[in-house]
Amino acid sequence: MRTSDQLSQTLSMLEEKLDALSTEFHNSSSLAKVRELRSIAEDLKDQIKNSKKAAKKDAGLYQQIFEKAPIGIIHFDQEGIIDASNEMFIRILGTSRENLLGLNIFNLENEEVKQGMVEALQGKSTKYEGQYTSITSGKRLPVRAEFHPDYNNNGELTGGITMLEDITERYEAEKKIAQSEERYRTLFEQNQSVMMLIDADDGSIYNANSAAIKYYGWTKEEITQMKISDINILPADKVREEMERARKENRSLFHFKHRLANGEIRDVEVYSGMIFIDEN
């Protein structure tokens, strides 16, 4: 594919040839043909001029997108040298344009990130998510990165692109959720009161704490394969009636008879409350 500059040069050479032909030919039919070719050349010149304007406009638009993108973006050439970066990439890593441009990706210390950029130079698109430490600033943070090959208009591989996103907020939120889950798990497992998590729809026992295992006498593997109807000796319809009565009376206390693993029947007080697990 020829560039507009190359086409302009070719058209200039064509016009020079047409000028020569105009002086060479004297009959009207030949001159008419030359004029027709000159008209075509003029039309092509106008098209090229317009295409240059459009290309310049597109280039400016792409430059604005590159600079104002909400994620960090860098470009590196076939030798692995970073030759362009937007401001967001610099801000995310807490570095400077001077320290970043000219950096060779083969000098990166994070092997997974380095591998992703190397594979981009091999025509592959990959992703990375995890901790990253900048070698130019020393800043360490959780990131999500995508690595893509870059091609020119002829479809030739000319380098690669890395898009970087700071996921610190998401990482911290997930960390807090995990810590909260661990706290509640500890409160559940180590509580001296008998506690079980039961599916409100079918009565399946989702989980049971150590106190419940000790009280009922089944192993955790056994009790989590059971339903509450295997323990509560009341018929299922009677259990539902009792729960409906408690709901109308706005109370969470129930009196039931429960069967233990050894066959013993005991009177129990059950305190019930709703919690949500995995959107259930």
C-alpha positions in Angstrom: 0.0 0.0 0.0 1.4 3.3 -1.1 1.3 6.4 1.2 -0.2 9.7 0.0 3.3 11.2 -0.3 4.4 8.4 -2.6 1.3 8.8 -4.7 1.9 12.6 -4.9 5.4 12.0 -6.1 4.2 9.5 -8.8 1.5 12.0 -10.0 4.1 14.8 -10.3 6.2 12.5 -12.5 3.1 11.7 -14.5 2.3 15.4 -15.0 5.8 16.0 -16.2 5.4 13.2 -18.7 2.0 14.6 -19.9 3.7 18.0 -20.5 6.3 16.4 -22.6 3.6 14.5 -24.6 1.6 17.7 -25.1 4.5 19.2 -27.1 5.3 15.9 -28.8 1.8 15.2 -30.2 0.2 17.6 -32.8 -2.9 15.8 -34.0 -6.2 16.6 -32.2 -7.0 13.0 -31.1 -3.6 12.5 -29.3 -3.9 15.9 -27.7 -7.5 15.0 -26.5 -6.1 11.9 -24.9 -3.4 13.8 -23.1 -6.0 16.3 -21.8 -8.1 13.4 -20.6 -5.2 11.9 -18.7 -4.3 15.4 -17.3 -7.9 15.7 -16.0 -7.6 12.3 -14.3 -4.3 13.4 -12.8 -5.9 16.6 -11.4 -8.8 14.6 -9.9 -6.3 12.2 -8.2 -4.4 15.2 -6.8 -7.6 16.6 -5.2 -8.3 13.1 -3.8 -4.8 12.9 -2.3 -5.1 16.4 -0.9 -8.3 15.5 0.8 -7.0 12.1 2.1 -4.0 14.0 3.6 -6.4 16.3 5.5 -8.4 13.3 6.7 -5.3 11.4 7.7 -4.1 14.4 9.6 -7.4 14.8 11.3 -7.5 11.1 12.2 -3.9 11.2 13.5 -4.9 14.1 15.8 -8.0 12.3 17.0 -6.0 9.1 17.8 -3.4 11.2 19.6 -6.1 12.7 21.8 -7.5 9.3 22.5 -4.0 8.0 23.4 -3.3 10.9 25.7 -6.6 11.2 27.4 -7.4 7.5 27.8 -8.4 6.5 31.4 -5.8 3.7 31.3 -2.1 3.7 30.9 -0.8 3.0 27.4 2.8 2.6 26.1 4.2 1.6 22.7 7.4 -0.3 22.2 9.2 -1.0 18.9 10.5 -4.4 17.5 13.7 -4.1 19.6 11.6 -3.8 22.8 12.4 -0.1 23.3 9.5 2.0 24.7 9.0 4.9 22.4 5.7 6.4 23.4 3.7 6.7 26.6 0.5 8.5 27.7 0.3 10.6 30.9 -1.9 8.0 32.7 0.8 5.3 32.4 3.4 7.6 33.9 1.0 8.6 36.7 0.1 4.9 37.5 3.7 3.9 37.9 4.8 7.2 39.6 7.6 7.6 37.1 8.6 10.3 34.6 8.5 10.3 30.8 12.3 10.8 30.8 12.9 7.6 32.8 10.3 5.6 30.8 11.0 6.4 27.2 14.0 4.5 25.9 13.6 1.7 28.5 14.1 -1.8 27.1 11.3 -4.2 28.0 13.9 -7.0 28.2 15.3 -5.4 31.3 12.0 -5.7 33.2 12.2 -7.7 36.5 8.6 -9.0 36.5 8.9 -12.2 34.3 5.2 -12.5 33.6 4.9 -8.9 32.4 8.1 -9.2 30.4 6.8 -12.4 28.8 3.5 -10.8 27.9 5.4 -8.0 26.1 7.7 -10.4 24.3 4.7 -12.4 23.1 3.2 -9.2 21.7 6.3 -8.9 19.6 5.5 -12.4 18.4 2.0 -11.4 17.3 0.2 -12.7 20.4 -2.2 -10.9 22.8 -2.0 -11.8 26.4 -3.1 -10.5 29.9 -1.6 -10.2 33.4 -3.1 -9.4 36.7 -1.2 -9.2 39.9 1.4 -7.2 41.8 3.9 -5.1 39.9 6.9 -3.1 41.0 8.1 -0.3 38.6 11.9 -0.5 38.0 12.0 3.3 37.3 10.2 4.4 40.5 10.1 1.5 42.8 6.3 1.9 43.2 4.5 -1.4 43.9 0.8 -1.8 43.2 -1.7 -4.4 41.9 -2.3 -3.9 38.2 -4.2 -5.4 35.3 -2.3 -5.3 32.0 -3.0 -6.3 28.4 -0.3 -6.8 25.8 -1.1 -6.6 22.1 0.9 -6.6 18.8 1.0 -3.5 16.7 0.8 -3.6 12.9 1.4 -1.0 10.2 -0.9 -0.4 7.2 0.8 -3.1 5.3 0.0 -5.6 8.0 3.6 -5.8 9.1 4.4 -6.3 12.8 6.1 -3.1 14.0 6.0 -3.4 17.8 3.7 -3.8 20.7 1.3 -2.0 22.9 0.8 -2.4 26.7 -2.4 -1.1 28.4 -2.2 -0.8 32.1 -4.9 -0.4 34.8 -4.4 0.4 38.5 -6.7 -2.0 40.4 -5.7 -0.9 43.9 -9.3 0.0 44.8 -10.7 -3.3 43.7 -7.8 -5.2 45.3 -8.4 -3.4 48.6 -12.2 -4.0 48.5 -11.6 -7.7 47.8 -9.1 -7.9 50.6 -11.6 -6.3 53.0 -14.3 -8.7 51.9 -12.0 -11.7 52.4 -11.0 -10.4 55.9 -14.6 -9.9 56.8 -15.5 -13.4 55.6 -12.7 -14.9 57.6 -13.9 -13.0 60.8 -17.4 -14.3 60.4 -16.1 -17.8 59.5 -14.1 -17.8 62.7 -17.1 -16.6 64.8 -19.2 -19.4 63.3 -16.7 -22.2 63.6 -15.5 -21.4 67.1 -18.8 -20.4 68.6 -19.7 -22.6 71.6 -23.4 -22.5 70.6 -24.8 -25.1 68.1 -25.0 -23.3 64.7 -26.0 -24.6 61.3 -26.6 -22.9 57.9 -29.7 -24.3 56.3 -31.2 -23.7 52.8 -34.5 -22.0 53.3 -35.9 -23.5 50.1 -35.3 -27.2 50.5 -33.8 -27.6 54.1 -30.4 -28.8 53.0 -27.8 -28.3 55.7 -25.2 -26.0 54.0 -22.7 -26.0 56.9 -22.4 -26.8 60.6 -20.0 -25.6 63.2 -17.9 -27.7 65.6 -20.4 -27.4 68.4 -23.2 -28.8 66.1 -20.9 -31.7 65.1 -20.2 -32.5 68.7 -23.9 -32.1 69.8 -25.5 -34.2 67.0 -22.8 -36.8 66.7 -22.5 -36.9 62.9 -19.3 -36.0 61.0 -19.2 -32.7 59.1 -19.2 -34.7 55.8 -22.3 -36.6 57.0 -24.3 -33.7 58.3 -23.8 -31.5 55.3 -25.3 -34.3 53.1 -28.4 -34.2 55.2 -31.5 -32.0 55.4 -33.0 -30.5 58.5 -35.9 -32.9 58.1 -33.5 -35.7 58.8 -32.9 -34.2 62.2 -36.2 -32.6 63.1 -38.7 -35.4 63.9 -41.7 -33.3 63.1 -43.2 -33.9 59.6 -42.0 -31.3 57.0 -45.5 -29.7 56.8 -45.7 -29.3 60.6 -42.2 -27.6 60.5 -43.5 -25.2 57.9 -46.6 -24.5 59.9 -44.5 -23.7 63.0 -42.2 -21.4 61.0 -45.2 -19.6 59.4 -46.7 -19.1 62.8 -43.5 -17.7 64.1 -43.3 -15.4 61.2 -46.8 -14.0 61.8 -45.9 -13.5 65.5 -42.7 -11.9 64.5 -40.5 -14.3 66.5 -37.4 -16.3 65.7 -37.6 -18.8 68.5 -38.9 -22.4 67.8 -39.3 -25.4 70.0 -38.6 -28.7 68.2 -37.6 -32.3 68.9 -34.3 -33.2 67.2 -32.8 -36.7 66.6 -29.2 -37.3 67.3 -26.8 -39.7 65.5 -27.2 -42.3 68.3 -31.0 -42.2 67.9 -31.7 -40.1 71.1 -34.4 -37.5 70.8 -33.9 -34.2 72.5 -36.1 -31.1 73.0 -34.3 -28.1 71.5 -34.8 -24.3 71.2 -34.0 -23.1 67.8 -33.2 -19.4 67.0 -33.6 -18.7 63.3 -32.4 -15.8 61.1 -31.9 -15.1 57.4 -28.5 -14.6 55.8 -27.6 -14.4 52.1 -24.9 -16.7 50.6 -24.0 -16.6 46.9 -27.1 -14.5 46.1 -29.3 -17.1 47.9 
